[in-house]
C-alpha cells in the first residue's frame, strides 16, 4: 500500500475527507491551561479527546501542553503535524476517525527540564494531569508509601531544578508558584491506582516535606488532588495501523492512536483553580470516585491481567484471541461473578451484570489487537491493585480465592522469563533484574520460584506471604501451570 504524500497538519486539515471529525474551534486562539505529564497513547485517546470535545462545545483556555518524561518519540512524531493526530475508533463494524487539536505543544523533559518548569509555573496553567503508569510514582505499590531510596527520587531531592520524576517536577513548580504568590494548580492523576488522587497527594506531600517541611505543609493545605477513574482500551499502534489510517485520512499521521468505542471518565469535582466543563461531554463529575474505581480495577483490570498472563503462556497473542478460548471466557466470567464482584461497593445506579457483560464484549472486540504481552508489562506494580486487594478482601470474609490465586500464579510463571516452549519472555518490569535472579535461583522448581517471588514485600506486603490461605492456592496453581501448561489449566472446569 503506497502512503499519501501529504502529512497531517494545520495546512492539510481542511482537505481531509468529510467523514473525518475535526476541531470546530479556532486552534490559533487556544491558550494552554493544562499541562499533561506522561504524553502517551492513553492520554491522547482519553483525556485529550474529552478536552477536545469540550472545546467544540464551550471554548476556553484549556489547550494542553504535553510532556514526555522519557522518550522524544511522541514529540518527534507530532511536532511536524502542529500537534494534530488522529484517533481511530474501531469495532467489528468498522472504523471512525477523529482528529484532535487541543495539544498545543509537546516537550521532552530530559532534553529541557527548565522549559517544562516554566510551563508549569505559568499562572494560566490551572490543571496538571498525569498518566505516568504505576511505576512513575516511585512508590511501594503494596503500601502506597514513597520509595525514598529510588534513584530518581534521590536525584530530584538534590537537583530540584533539573528533576526526572513527575513528583520532582510538580514539587519544584509548586515551590516556585508559592514563592511568586501564584495559586497552585490542581493535580489530577489519571493512572490506575487505588485512590489515585489521595495517593499522589500523600506522595507529593512527603516528597515536598523531605525538601522543606513548610513546603510540605503548604502542599497539604493548598494543593487539590482529586481522585479519578479512567477506562478505555488503547492498544499499541503498529505500522499496519499507520498505513490504514493514512489511507482513510489521505494524509500521513506518524502517530495515530487506536481505541474502542467505549470510554469512561469519573472525576471527583474538586478544582479550586477551575477546570474545563468536562461534564458537557460525558465525564461523570462526582463527590466520591472510589466505588467506580474499585469496580473497574477489580473487574476490568484484574480480569485483564489474569487473561494476559494466562493468555500469553497459552500462546494467545491478543486479548480477543485469548477470550475466544471457551475455558478462558468461563474462567474470567467466574472471576468476575464469584470472586471480584462480591467485594464491591457499587456506585449509584450501577448495573453490575450489564457492566460485566460489556467487559466480555469489549475483550472480544476483533478490531483491537491488544497484545497480551503489552498488558503483562509492569506486573510488580499492577498486581497489588488489580488482584491482591481483592484477595485480601476475600480472605477477610473467609472466602476462597482459587481464580485470583491462578492469576497470581500465572504472573509468577510469566515472571520466570521462559515460556512453555522454552523460548525467552521479554519481561518488562521495574524489578526485571530481581525477577530474573529469583527465577535463576529457582532453577525450574515452582516451589522455590514461589518462595522467591513471595519474598517481594513491595508486591505482596508482609501479610499475604505469611497467610497459608493465600500461599497454598497460589503455590498449587503454579505447580499445575508448570506441570500441565496454561491451556490445560484453562480448560479444566
C-alpha positions in Angstrom: 0.0 0.0 0.0 1.5 3.3 -1.0 1.2 6.1 1.5 -0.2 9.6 0.7 2.5 12.3 0.1 0.8 14.9 2.4 1.4 15.0 6.2 -1.4 15.7 8.6 -1.0 19.4 9.7 -2.9 22.6 10.1 -2.5 23.2 6.4 -3.9 19.8 5.3 -6.6 19.7 7.9 -9.3 21.3 5.7 -8.6 18.8 2.9 -9.4 15.7 4.9 -12.4 13.6 3.9 -15.8 14.9 5.2 -16.3 11.8 7.3 -13.3 12.6 9.5 -14.3 14.6 12.6 -12.0 17.5 13.3 -11.8 20.5 15.7 -14.6 23.0 15.2 -12.9 25.7 17.2 -10.1 28.1 16.2 -6.9 26.5 17.3 -4.9 29.7 16.8 -7.0 31.3 19.7 -6.4 28.3 22.0 -4.4 29.2 25.2 -2.9 26.4 27.2 -4.4 25.9 30.7 -3.4 22.2 31.2 0.0 20.6 31.4 0.0 16.8 31.0 2.8 14.7 32.3 3.2 11.4 30.5 2.3 12.1 26.9 1.4 8.6 25.7 -1.3 6.9 23.7 -3.7 6.5 26.6 -3.9 10.3 27.3 -4.2 11.1 23.6 -7.1 8.6 23.3 -8.9 9.6 26.5 -8.4 12.9 28.4 -7.3 14.8 25.3 -10.4 13.6 23.4 -12.7 14.7 26.2 -11.0 18.1 26.3 -11.1 18.5 22.6 -14.8 17.8 22.6 -15.4 20.4 25.4 -13.6 23.0 23.3 -16.1 22.3 20.5 -19.0 22.9 22.9 -17.6 25.6 25.3 -14.4 27.1 24.1 -12.0 28.3 26.8 -8.3 28.5 27.8 -7.8 24.7 28.0 -5.2 23.9 25.5 -2.8 21.1 26.6 1.0 21.2 26.8 2.1 17.6 26.7 5.3 16.5 28.4 7.1 13.2 27.7 9.1 12.3 30.8 11.4 9.8 28.9 11.3 9.5 25.1 11.2 12.1 22.4 9.2 9.8 20.0 5.8 11.3 20.5 7.1 14.9 20.2 9.1 14.0 17.1 6.0 12.5 15.5 3.6 15.2 16.3 5.7 18.4 16.1 5.7 18.4 12.2 1.9 17.9 12.4 1.4 21.0 14.5 0.3 18.8 17.4 -2.5 17.2 15.4 -3.1 13.5 15.5 -5.9 11.1 14.7 -7.9 8.7 16.9 -9.2 5.6 15.2 -12.2 4.1 17.0 -12.5 0.5 15.9 -15.1 -2.2 16.4 -16.4 -5.1 14.4 -18.5 -2.7 12.2 -15.5 -0.7 11.1 -13.5 2.4 11.9 -14.3 6.1 12.7 -11.6 8.8 12.7 -11.3 11.9 14.7 -8.5 14.5 14.5 -7.7 16.0 17.9 -6.5 19.6 18.1 -6.1 20.6 21.7 -2.5 19.6 22.0 -0.7 22.9 21.6 2.9 22.0 22.4 5.0 18.8 23.2 8.1 18.9 25.4 10.6 16.2 26.3 11.6 16.6 29.9 15.1 15.2 29.9 16.0 17.5 27.0 14.9 20.7 28.6 13.6 20.4 32.2 13.8 24.2 32.5 11.2 24.6 29.8 8.9 22.1 31.5 9.2 24.0 34.8 8.5 27.3 33.0 5.2 26.0 31.6 4.2 24.5 35.0 4.7 27.9 36.7 2.6 29.9 34.2 -0.4 31.4 36.0 -2.6 30.3 33.1 -1.9 26.7 33.9 -4.6 25.6 36.3 -4.7 21.8 36.0 -1.8 19.3 35.7 -2.9 15.8 34.6 -0.8 12.6 34.8 -0.6 9.3 33.1 2.9 8.2 34.1 1.9 4.5 34.8 2.0 2.9 38.2 5.9 2.8 38.2 6.1 6.5 37.5 5.0 7.4 41.1 8.2 5.9 42.6 6.3 4.3 45.4 5.8 1.0 47.1 2.7 -0.5 45.5 1.9 -2.6 48.5 1.8 0.3 50.9 1.5 3.4 48.8 4.5 5.0 50.6 7.2 7.0 48.7 10.2 4.9 47.9 12.7 7.4 49.2 15.7 5.3 48.1 14.5 5.3 44.5 17.5 6.6 42.4 15.3 9.2 40.6 13.8 10.4 43.9 17.3 10.7 45.4 18.4 12.7 42.3 15.4 15.0 42.4 15.9 15.8 46.1 19.5 17.0 45.3 18.8 18.5 41.9 15.4 20.3 42.3 15.9 22.5 39.2 16.6 19.5 36.9 14.1 16.9 38.0 13.5 13.5 36.4 10.2 12.4 38.0 6.7 13.6 38.0 6.9 14.3 41.7 10.1 16.3 41.2 8.6 18.5 38.5 5.4 19.0 40.5 7.2 19.9 43.7 9.6 22.3 42.1 6.9 24.0 40.1 4.7 24.3 43.2 7.6 25.7 45.2 8.1 28.4 42.5 4.4 29.2 42.4 4.4 29.6 46.1 7.4 31.9 46.1 5.8 34.0 43.4 2.4 34.2 45.1 0.8 32.3 42.2 -2.1 30.0 43.1 -1.3 26.3 42.9 -2.6 24.1 40.1 -4.8 21.1 40.7 -3.1 17.8 40.3 -5.2 15.2 38.6 -3.9 11.6 38.4 -5.4 9.5 35.6 -3.5 6.3 36.4 -4.8 3.0 37.5 -4.0 3.4 41.2 -6.4 2.9 44.1 -7.5 6.3 45.4 -5.1 7.8 42.8 -5.7 11.4 43.9 -5.2 10.5 47.6 -2.1 8.5 46.7 -0.5 11.3 44.7 -1.4 13.8 47.4 0.4 11.7 50.0 3.5 11.2 47.8 3.7 14.8 46.9 3.3 16.0 50.5 6.0 13.5 51.6 8.4 14.5 48.8 7.9 18.2 49.4 8.4 17.7 53.2 11.7 16.0 52.6 12.8 19.1 50.8 11.2 21.7 53.2 8.7 20.8 55.9 7.0 24.2 55.4 6.6 23.4 51.7 5.1 20.0 52.6 2.6 21.7 54.9 1.6 24.2 52.2 1.2 21.5 49.7 -1.0 19.5 52.1 -3.2 22.6 52.7 -3.3 24.3 49.3 -2.9 21.7 46.5 -6.1 19.8 45.4 -5.5 16.3 44.2 -8.9 14.9 43.1 -9.4 11.2 42.6 -10.4 9.9 39.2 -11.2 6.7 37.3 -10.3 6.3 33.6 -11.4 3.5 31.3 -10.6 2.9 27.6 -8.7 0.2 25.9 -5.8 1.6 23.9 -3.5 -0.9 22.2 -0.1 0.0 20.9 -0.1 1.5 17.4 1.5 -0.7 14.6 2.9 0.2 11.2 -0.2 -1.5 9.7 -2.4 0.8 11.8 -0.5 3.8 10.5 -0.9 2.7 6.9 -4.7 2.0 7.4 -5.2 5.5 9.0 -3.2 7.2 6.3 -5.3 5.6 3.6 -8.5 6.8 5.3 -7.2 10.3 6.0 -5.5 10.9 2.7 -2.6 12.2 4.8 0.2 10.6 6.8 -0.2 10.6 10.6 3.1 9.5 12.2 1.4 8.5 15.4 -2.3 7.9 15.4 -3.9 6.1 18.3 -6.2 3.1 18.1 -9.0 2.6 20.6 -12.5 1.2 21.2 -15.8 3.0 21.1 -16.3 2.6 24.9 -14.9 5.4 27.1 -15.5 6.4 30.7 -14.0 9.1 33.0 -15.2 9.6 36.5 -13.7 12.6 38.4 -14.0 13.9 41.9 -15.2 17.5 41.4 -12.6 19.4 43.4 -10.8 22.0 41.2 -10.2 25.3 43.2 -8.4 26.9 40.2 -11.1 26.0 37.7 -11.4 23.3 35.0 -12.9 22.6 31.6 -16.6 21.8 31.5 -16.0 18.1 31.0 -19.5 17.2 32.2 -20.8 18.6 28.9 -19.2 15.7 27.0 -20.0 12.8 29.3 -17.4 13.0 32.1 -19.1 12.0 35.4 -18.2 14.7 37.9 -18.9 13.1 41.3 -18.3 13.5 45.0 -16.9 10.0 45.6 -14.9 8.1 42.9 -13.9 5.1 45.0 -16.8 2.8 44.1 -16.3 3.4 40.4 -12.6 3.0 40.7 -12.8 -0.3 42.7 -15.3 -1.8 40.3 -13.1 -1.0 37.3 -9.8 -2.1 38.9 -11.1 -5.4 40.2 -13.4 -6.3 37.3 -11.7 -4.9 34.2 -8.0 -4.6 35.2 -8.0 -7.7 37.4 -9.5 -9.7 34.6 -7.2 -8.1 32.0 -4.1 -9.1 33.9 -5.3 -12.6 34.6 -6.2 -13.0 31.0 -2.9 -11.5 29.8 -0.6 -13.8 31.8 -2.6 -17.0 31.2 -3.2 -16.0 27.5 0.4 -15.3 26.8 1.5 -18.6 28.4 -1.2 -20.4 26.3 0.2 -18.8 23.1 -2.5 -16.3 22.5 -1.1 -13.0 21.1 -4.1 -10.8 21.7 -6.9 -10.4 24.2 -9.5 -11.2 21.6 -7.7 -14.5 20.8 -7.5 -15.4 24.4 -11.1 -14.7 25.4 -12.2 -16.7 22.3 -11.0 -19.8 24.2 -14.1 -21.1 25.9 -12.2 -22.1 29.0 -10.7 -18.6 29.3 -14.1 -17.0 28.9 -15.5 -19.2 31.6 -12.6 -18.5 33.9 -12.8 -14.7 33.5 -16.5 -14.6 34.0 -16.2 -16.8 37.1 -13.5 -14.4 38.4 -15.9 -11.5 38.0 -19.0 -13.3 39.3 -17.7 -15.3 42.2 -14.6 -13.6 43.5 -14.2 -9.9 42.4 -17.9 -8.9 42.2 -18.9 -9.8 45.8 -16.2 -7.5 47.2 -17.6 -4.4 45.5 -19.5 -1.4 46.9 -21.4 -0.4 43.8 -21.7 3.2 42.7 -25.2 4.7 42.5 -27.2 3.3 39.6 -24.7 0.7 38.6 -25.9 -2.4 36.7 -23.3 -4.9 37.7 -24.5 -7.7 35.3 -24.6 -5.3 32.4 -21.1 -4.0 33.2 -19.6 -7.5 33.3 -21.3 -8.5 30.1 -20.0 -5.3 28.5 -16.4 -6.1 29.6 -16.5 -9.5 28.0 -17.8 -7.9 24.8 -15.0 -5.4 24.9 -12.4 -8.1 25.3 -13.9 -9.9 22.3 -13.5 -6.8 20.0 -11.8 -8.3 17.0 -10.8 -4.9 15.6 -8.5 -4.1 18.6 -5.2 -6.1 18.5 -4.5 -5.6 22.2 -1.4 -7.8 22.8 -1.3 -9.9 26.0 2.4 -9.0 26.2 1.6 -5.3 26.4 -0.9 -5.8 29.3 1.6 -8.1 31.1 4.2 -5.3 31.5 5.0 -4.0 35.0 3.3 -6.8 36.8 5.0 -6.0 40.2 3.4 -2.6 40.0 -0.1 -3.8 38.9 -0.7 -6.9 40.9 -1.3 -5.2 44.3 -4.1 -3.0 42.8 -5.6 -5.5 40.3 -5.6 -8.8 42.2 -4.1 -8.7 45.7 -6.5 -6.1 47.1 -9.4 -8.3 46.0 -7.7 -11.4 47.5 -7.3 -9.6 50.9 -11.0 -8.7 51.0 -11.9 -12.3 50.1 -9.7 -13.7 52.8 -11.0 -11.2 55.4 -14.5 -12.6 54.6 -13.2 -16.2 54.8 -14.0 -16.8 51.1 -12.0 -18.8 48.6 -9.6 -17.2 46.1 -9.0 -20.0 43.5 -9.2 -17.8 40.4 -7.3 -14.9 42.0 -4.6 -17.3 43.0 -4.4 -18.7 39.5 -4.0 -15.1 38.2 -1.1 -14.6 40.6 0.4 -17.9 39.7 0.2 -17.1 36.0 2.2 -13.9 36.8 4.8 -16.0 38.7 5.1 -18.4 35.7 5.4 -15.5 33.3 7.9 -13.7 35.5 10.2 -16.8 35.4 11.1 -15.5 31.9 10.8 -18.6 29.8 7.6 -19.7 28.1 6.2 -23.2 27.7 8.1 -23.8 24.5 11.4 -22.9 26.1 11.6 -19.5 24.5 12.6 -16.4 26.4 9.9 -14.0 27.6 10.7 -10.3 27.3 9.7 -9.4 30.8 9.3 -5.6 31.1 9.2 -4.6 34.7 10.9 -2.2 37.1 12.1 -5.3 39.1 13.0 -7.3 36.0 16.6 -7.9 37.2 15.3 -9.1 40.5 12.7 -11.4 38.9 15.4 -12.9 36.7 17.7 -13.6 39.7 14.8 -15.2 41.6 14.0 -17.4 38.5 17.6 -18.4 38.1 17.9 -19.4 41.7 14.7 -21.4 41.5 16.1 -23.4 38.5 12.7 -24.5 37.3 11.3 -25.6 40.7 7.9 -24.0 41.2 8.0 -24.0 45.0 11.4 -22.3 45.0 10.1 -19.8 42.5 7.0 -19.1 44.6 9.2 -18.7 47.7 11.4 -16.1 46.0 8.6 -14.1 44.5 6.5 -14.1 47.6 9.5 -12.6 49.3 8.9 -9.3 47.4 7.3 -7.3 50.1 6.9 -4.3 47.8 4.4 -6.5 45.9 2.8 -8.8 48.5 3.4 -6.9 51.7 4.1 -8.8 54.9 0.6 -10.2 55.4 0.0 -12.4 52.3 3.2 -14.4 52.3 2.5 -15.3 55.9 -1.1 -16.4 55.2 -1.4 -20.1 54.0 -4.9 -19.3 52.8 -3.2 -17.2 50.1 0.1 -19.0 49.6 -1.3 -22.6 49.4 -3.7 -22.0 46.5 -1.1 -19.8 44.7 1.6 -22.5 45.0 -0.8 -25.2 43.9 -1.8 -23.2 40.9 1.8 -22.6 40.0 2.6 -26.3 40.2 -0.2 -27.1 37.9 0.8 -24.4 35.3 4.4 -25.8 35.3 3.3 -29.4 35.1 0.3 -29.2 32.8 0.6 -26.0 30.8 -1.7 -23.0 30.7 -4.1 -24.3 28.1 -4.8 -27.5 30.1 -5.3 -25.5 33.3 -7.7 -23.0 31.5 -9.7 -25.9 30.0 -10.3 -27.6 33.4 -13.7 -26.9 34.8 
